[in-house]
Amino acid sequence: MRKNTPSGSASRRSKTAVPPAPVGAALHIRPVCWGDLNAVIEMDAMVTGIAKRDYWNSLYKRYADAVATGQHFLVATSGSEVIGFVIGEVRDWEFGSPPCGWVFAIDVRPDARLLGAATQLLQSLCQSFKRAGVSKVRTLLSRENTLILSFFRSQGMMIGPFIPLEMDIEP
Ligand SMILES: CC(C)(COP(=O)(O)OP(=O)(O)OC[C@H]1O[C@@H](n2cnc3c(N)ncnc32)[C@H](O)[C@@H]1OP(=O)(O)O)[C@@H](O)C(=O)NCCC(=O)NCCS
């Protein structure tokens, strides 16, 4: 049985059986609540193979009640199950650009994909961004992740004006 009090540190993916998503049920998008967090952690672990509980606990604290500051953490539910989530925020003058919305993470359970959940999550996030007064949305993704690239392209996203740079820092 799922606990409603996520705690503990990063661990390999738990072996707990995840009930199948009730994909026939209507989809709802709403702000995350504390009781959703285990489902979000399990979903992330399905994709990455690591259950990062401390990371998600701290993200929840930063984003869940922070709508007034432009931060959004939404979940998609089908029946009583959380089947997807999206996280984003409005950032002012980040990288020298006027305020715009950033999508940091989007995930849908493998057994609930290709049913429009991610599309609805992104649309809800963009509505929130619009209400916050911004008219541009950006994201950053791994060039190897063709699945997420296909999704964002399908939503109308194109290559933006920035390029990512990085280097190793000597110890
Ligand atoms: C990408 C992802 C969020 C899409 O979720 P979804 O709910 O299945 O997406 P939708 O049903 O809204 O699909 C919208 C469009 O995206 C594109 N798309 C989605 N999955 C696709 C796939 N497997 N192959 C090609 N295109 C795909 C399609 O154009 C689709 O429209 P269509 O169904 O009319 O063809 C989901 O596959 C996922 O969670 N993947 C892992 C995410 C990840 O790697 N996250 C880490 C980085 S943040």
The ligand as a Tripos MOL2 file, in Angstrom:
@<TRIPOS>MOLECULE
LIG
   48    50     1     0     0
SMALL
NO_CHARGES

@<TRIPOS>ATOM
      1 C1          7.2720   12.4150  -23.9320 C.3       1 LIG1
      2 C2          6.0570   12.0640  -23.0840 C.3       1 LIG1
      3 C3          5.9430   13.0720  -21.9220 C.3       1 LIG1
      4 C4          4.8230   12.1220  -23.9900 C.3       1 LIG1
      5 O1          3.6770   11.8370  -23.1950 O.3       1 LIG1
      6 P1          2.2710   11.3900  -23.8660 P.3       1 LIG1
      7 O2          1.1930   11.6130  -22.8700 O.co2     1 LIG1
      8 O3          2.4230   10.0230  -24.4400 O.co2     1 LIG1
      9 O4          2.1610   12.4440  -25.0560 O.3       1 LIG1
     10 P2          0.8560   12.7930  -25.9230 P.3       1 LIG1
     11 O5         -0.0720   11.6190  -25.9340 O.co2     1 LIG1
     12 O6          0.3250   14.0820  -25.4470 O.co2     1 LIG1
     13 O7          1.5040   12.9210  -27.3720 O.3       1 LIG1
     14 C5          1.4980   14.1470  -28.0870 C.3       1 LIG1
     15 C6          2.3390   13.9800  -29.3320 C.3       1 LIG1
     16 O8          3.7200   13.7470  -28.9700 O.3       1 LIG1
     17 C7          4.3370   12.9320  -29.9940 C.3       1 LIG1
     18 N1          4.7530   11.6630  -29.3960 N.ar      1 LIG1
     19 C8          4.4410   11.2020  -28.1580 C.ar      1 LIG1
     20 N2          4.9940    9.9800  -27.9720 N.ar      1 LIG1
     21 C9          5.6460    9.6750  -29.1260 C.ar      1 LIG1
     22 C10         6.3970    8.5540  -29.5370 C.ar      1 LIG1
     23 N3          6.5960    7.4730  -28.7340 N.pl3     1 LIG1
     24 N4          6.9740    8.5690  -30.7660 N.ar      1 LIG1
     25 C11         6.7860    9.6290  -31.5880 C.ar      1 LIG1
     26 N5          6.0540   10.7300  -31.2510 N.ar      1 LIG1
     27 C12         5.5060   10.7450  -30.0280 C.ar      1 LIG1
     28 C13         3.2600   12.6460  -31.0240 C.3       1 LIG1
     29 O9          3.3540   13.6230  -32.0460 O.3       1 LIG1
     30 C14         1.9810   12.8170  -30.2100 C.3       1 LIG1
     31 O10         0.8740   13.1940  -31.0120 O.3       1 LIG1
     32 P3          0.0130   12.0230  -31.7580 P.3       1 LIG1
     33 O11        -0.3700   11.0500  -30.6990 O.co2     1 LIG1
     34 O12        -1.1330   12.7800  -32.3410 O.co2     1 LIG1
     35 O13         0.9220   11.4200  -32.7670 O.co2     1 LIG1
     36 C15         6.1640   10.6080  -22.5080 C.3       1 LIG1
     37 O14         6.4680    9.7270  -23.5640 O.3       1 LIG1
     38 C16         7.2160   10.4760  -21.4490 C.2       1 LIG1
     39 O15         6.9570   10.6790  -20.2700 O.2       1 LIG1
     40 N6          8.4520   10.1250  -21.8640 N.am      1 LIG1
     41 C17         9.5740   10.1250  -20.9570 C.3       1 LIG1
     42 C18         9.8540   11.5650  -20.5970 C.3       1 LIG1
     43 C19        11.2620   11.8550  -20.2400 C.2       1 LIG1
     44 O16        12.1980   11.3210  -20.7870 O.2       1 LIG1
     45 N7         11.3670   12.7660  -19.3010 N.am      1 LIG1
     46 C20        12.6380   13.2240  -18.8640 C.3       1 LIG1
     47 C21        12.9590   14.5940  -19.4070 C.3       1 LIG1
     48 S1         11.9250   15.8680  -18.7570 S.3       1 LIG1
@<TRIPOS>BOND
     1     1     2 1
     2     2     3 1
     3     2     4 1
     4     2    36 1
     5     4     5 1
     6     5     6 1
     7     6     7 2
     8     6     8 1
     9     6     9 1
    10     9    10 1
    11    10    11 2
    12    10    12 1
    13    10    13 1
    14    13    14 1
    15    14    15 1
    16    15    16 1
    17    15    30 1
    18    16    17 1
    19    17    18 1
    20    17    28 1
    21    18    19 ar
    22    18    27 ar
    23    19    20 ar
    24    20    21 ar
    25    21    22 ar
    26    21    27 ar
    27    22    23 1
    28    22    24 ar
    29    24    25 ar
    30    25    26 ar
    31    26    27 ar
    32    28    29 1
    33    28    30 1
    34    30    31 1
    35    31    32 1
    36    32    33 2
    37    32    34 1
    38    32    35 1
    39    36    37 1
    40    36    38 1
    41    38    39 2
    42    38    40 1
    43    40    41 1
    44    41    42 1
    45    42    43 1
    46    43    44 2
    47    43    45 1
    48    45    46 1
    49    46    47 1
    50    47    48 1
@<TRIPOS>SUBSTRUCTURE
     1 LIG1         1 GROUP 0 **** ****
